[in-house]
């Protein structure tokens, strides 16, 4: 089989950032916006993408396609896109399995033996990881990653967006309530709302202010799931956080994985509108 150069995304770069807080190497991918080189004084909003091994390329192409600056294609502003992923190696399958265990470790603040069993059943690896590293992972983002991006790129420190799907959606909401002034926009897709779950655990406390735009998308398979989703939306709305703007959407014709592209697309338009 002939060997050809690997395909790349134009105007992107990748580096490995060693976190002393989370004790992990992270693969950080950065995509620059159109016209970044044309105006050395301009700063740009930054869209941070969790699960970058899965979604960085998709989000970069999506955002660029939606802001090529003709009158009928300008739904989003020019933005720097930062993907937070892992420097895994091996075959495509081996990389996927390793990433799934790493994300399971990092995206929850508390250990879940159930999720560990799920990952090992569907994505077996020789050495499974222990979950519950969400606190150090969040501190890595707040104290190491964001300062690096804002020191080396023309990033607007007042306009940060965080995207998360599934476990990363839960982590995004954890970030929202643990660091309410860190990100100004959130797109959250497919958060698990289990039967009998105490919804206050993912919106735990009253805050003096929450100057955030949040868009939540959930795929639902039945009326019961739709009811639980609506109950969570109503709970968030009932807190009346000053400065908080919430929009939400149900996508009923998508599976858990197929919902990601339309959810991210709709969510980005909502939080930037």
Secondary structure by P-SEA (a helix, b strand, c coil): cccccccccccbbbbbbbbcccccccbbbbbbcccccccccbbbbbbbbccccccaaaaaaaaaaacccccccccccbbbbbbbbccccccaaaaaaaaaaaaaacccccccaaaaaaaaacccccbbbbccaaaaaaaaaaccaaaaaaacccccccbbbbbbcaaaaaaaaaaaaaccccccbbbbcccccccccccccccccccccccbbbbbbbbbccaaaaaaaaaaaaaaaaaccccbbbbbccccccccccccaaaaaaaaaaaac
